Every structure is written in structure tokens, then in C-alpha cells.
Amino acid sequence: MKKKQEHRIRIIPLGGLNEIGKNMLVIEVNDEIVVIDCGLAFPEDEMLGVDLVIPDISYLIKNKEKVKALILTHGHEDHIGAIPYVLRDLNIPIYGTKLTLGLVEIKLMEFGIDLNSVKLFTVRAGDVISFNNMRVEFIRTTHSIADSVAVAIHTPLGPIVHTGDFKVDFTPIEGEPIDLIRFAELGKQGVLALLCDSTNAERPGFTLSEKTVGATFDRIFSQAQGRVIVATFSSHIHRVQQVINSAEKQGRKICVLGRSMVNVVNKALELGYLKMPDGMLMDVDELDNYPLNKIVLITTGSQGEPMSALSRMASAEHKKVGIIPGDVVIISAAPIPGNEKFVNRVINDLFKQGAQVIYEDIDDIHVSGHACQEEIKLIHNLTRPKYSIPVHGEFKHLIHHAKLAMELGERNVFVLENGKVLEITKDGAKVVGMVQAGNVLVDGLGVGDVGNVVLRDRRHLAQDGLFIVVLTIDSATKDVISGPDIITRGFIYIRESEPLIEEAKKVIKDVLYFCNKNDITEPNAIKVILKDNLRNFLFEKTRRNPMIIPIITEI
């Protein structure tokens, strides 16, 4: 008699836990894997020179033959931004809604990737795709971007529900409200596991509807005497639509600034997710043709990004648009943790240019796209999961979410870390180990070639500077032919520190005399002794510890 198959499910987060962004989750059912989302994160302050951070997909590469699909919940960068990098190693089918894949196509074209070489499949809420061991169902949700979905992965042990980023908005800007009925139906069937958005798990109550921002825009636009400039995320289609609506009511034209904003607005107009009257959109070169009180600019830069259109306007470095005294600038976004100082710098620069700046602290120009505590409780009560796994958030968010779940009577709550493997069988669930997971740093064209050693060197250089010793030695006699010459960068200004330089040269000559006397002729050995003696000398004289690089040439 054939033995009945023992089904095994593994849930493995590769990103998005104990951090904001870089969302990626593996669902492995027997010998099949689907991946949910493929996002990036922005570098932390200590990641000097790094442009982006993407997930480590070593586990997926090792199990390439098992990976059946990449499932996308929506089109924000922290959920799709790493796709061009991942496709280099895993060219797997990608499933997403129409707008989500439209934004993916923009990214792929920016990277010069032929769209015909990528397997993109458009789905709608309610669709189901099937594999041997599981079926993936897409469920309508509401978020700060159109066409967002949750997914239910139907497995032999029951459905696993992943909410994606969501909020419960009963008056969305576009489309229908979140499909709470479907969540309830799944709950009646018996949800095996719930992976729920934790971003706002600290905040009590409900998240306000996106439509509340539109009323604030209407008031500000009607009172503005000059131009109105609105900065928001380029992918926040609902917010952009409300800017268009308010501008239309006041008879204003729209101009879009910033490469990503231009690309996304054009794609959303093409796909029908943005609606704008004919003739309302104008080019930046047409700005001088209209009165100031008939112009609205929609721009990137809500996070204070140094190269964004708004930052360049604030610092008077934009080639085509400057700030005019009396401009009303609305920063319609909340700073991502870590970006506060960049946003504040832009706000201060805008005020210095004579603009009136309106931001979240002083008016209702932003609402979150994530569920607060009561909405999180609602999803838990509707689905009544056997196991709960908070996702998407820093550790504090995951802990607050776990406490909410336990207050609702749930006892099987797992707070995971990136790389931890939660295994579920008919006998229960437990953490069974770790897989390789972490950060892959993107710096220019390099992906993964910047690691801890390089970052440590960059921090060292940034904090203490560079001290270079150059000398030439006769290979036969070991006498110094030229030098020592000293070059410094970011340590001292040589012209104002000549006595210190002369003392350092004496230290170098003393080391060379010591090496010659003790028959130490190997250049690398001489370099080590030079570095040790110079480090001690420079620290004693300056209380600084520059990076010391001896360059010894033998001829």
C-alpha cells in the first residue's frame, strides 16, 4: 500500500522583517516555491556610498528548480524595486495586476531589459493560478496605490493568507473597497496562517480615508495666490489624482517634474488609472505661458532625496524651475524613518527661498496607506488563523502586532526574523532553522561587491581621513632613493601642518633605519612596521586615527 504523502510547508522571510522595505517572502509547499514580492530598501546612514539595498536570494538560487513564480501584491518600490536585479539570476514568471506590472515594465526598460525576455502575467482580483501543490488566489485590498491585492495560497493543509500592504478604506479614490467578504469566507473555511501588515501596529484606531486629503487640497488650492507645488511619491496614484481633481476645480494646469513621476504618470494615464481632462497637462517649457495662479506642479522629492526635483528647486539648482516667493509647496508624505533630516533640510531651504511650505506636522496633507490597530484586529477576527506571523515592519512593529493577536485569543503567534524557517505540518508549526538572508548592497553598477570590509573602510575614511606615505627604495642596497613624500586627504591641511609632517617624516626615517639595521627587507614587513609607528605617532599628536597607506616602490 502506497504511503500517504506527508505535506510540509515552509514560510521563509528573506526581507521585510525587522526593517522597513526590502519585502520578500518564500512560501514552500513540498517541492514547489512561490515568492511574494521583491522589494528594495534605502541605505542606512552608515552604508556610505551605497545606492540601494536588495534581498539576498542565495536560498532561491540554490533551489532554482523549485521556484515557480514571483507574486506581486502592489507596485511600490519596497515590493517591486529589486526585480531587475533578481531577474539576472532567476528569470521566473511574474504575476501582478495591470498597474503593478505597468510599473515593473518601467523599471525593466530603465535597466535596458527586453520585455520580451521576461514572463509577465496580468491578473485581477478574484483570479486564481494553480501549481501542483498550491493555488494562488488574488483578493482586492485598498492601499496608497491602486490595484493592490492580498493573496491566499491554498495548500493541502489549508489557506495561507498574506495581506500585502493594506488599509480598510471604505471610500477609496479608485475602484471598490477591500474585499472583506472574501477574507471572512476564508476564515469560515479555516485559515492555516495569516501574514499581516504590521507597519502601523503601534497606532490605535483606524487609518483615515485617502479622500480626507482631497478636502485639504481643495482648501489650500482655493486660497493660494501663486503656484502650488505638490511633492509626493511617484507611485501614489491616488494622491496624484486628488491633486489633479483640486487643480481642475481651480482652473489650473498641471506640470509634472522628476523622471520617475513623469514615467509613472504617463503609464497611469495610458492604463486608465489616472484621469485628466484633455489639454490640462503641460510641459515644463510652457510654464512661462501661464499666470502663476493657474499652475500646479507635481514633483518627486517628498523624502528630501538630494537629486530629486524638489531638492534641486529648494537649493536653486534646478535647470528649468526655481522657487518664486509666494509659491505654496505641499509635501504630501510622511518621512520614511531615517529621512527626517533630509526632509527638514529641504523644508528649511524652501522657506529661505520665500515659499510657504505645508507639511504633515501643520496640516492634514497626508494619510497613511497602512492599517492601524483596529483594522489589523478586523482582519484577524475575519480570518481566525491557526497560526499568525506578523510581517512588514521593524521589530517593535512585529511585537506590537503579536500582542494584538494574543489579545484576540490567538496563541500560535510567531515573530520571525529574515532567514528563519517556519515549518508547518499536520502535527504543528515550529522554527526549524535558518537560511542565508540579509542585505545585498547596490553601489553604481556593482551588486553585492560592497560588503562589511568596504563599508568599514569608507567609515574610516569619512571619520578620520587618509594618510599616504610614498617612497622609493633601491632593491639592491635598500637605501631610500626618493621620499618619503606624504599625501593626506580629509586628515589635515598640509600647508598649515608642516611641523607635524616633518615630525612624521622623521618617524618614517627612523623606521627605515631600524629595518635596515635589523635586516628587514621584505616590503610588506616594512609597511606593517611603518603603519604601526605612524598610527601611534599621529594619534598621540592629533587624537585622530587616519587610514594609513604606505606605498613602497623598489627599483
Secondary structure, DSSP 8 states (H G I E B T S, - for coil): --------EEEEEEESBSBSS--EEEEEETTEEEEE----B---TTSTT--EEEE--HHHHHTGGGEEEEE-S---HHHHTTHHHHTTT----EEE-HHHHHHHHHHHHHTT--GGGS-EEE--TT-EEE-SS-EEEEEE-B-SSTT-EEEEEEETTEEEEE--S-B--SS-SSS----HHHHHHHHHH--SEEEEE-TTTTS-S----THHHHHHHHHHHHH-SS-EEEE--TT-HHHHHHHHHHHHHTT-EEEEESHHHHHHHHHHHHHTSS---TT-EE-GGGGGGS-GGGEEEEES-TT--TTSHHHHHHTT--SS----TT-EEEE-S---TT-HHHHHHHHHHHHHTT-EEE-TTTS-----SS--HHHHHHHHHHH--SEEEEESB-HHHHHHHHHHHHHTT---B----TTEEEEEETTEEEEEEE----EEEEETTEES---HHHHHHHHHHHHH-EEEEEEEE-TTT--EEEEEEEEEESS--GGG-HHHHHHHHHHHHHHHHHHHHTT---HHHHHHHHHHHHHHHHHHHHS---EEEEEEEE-
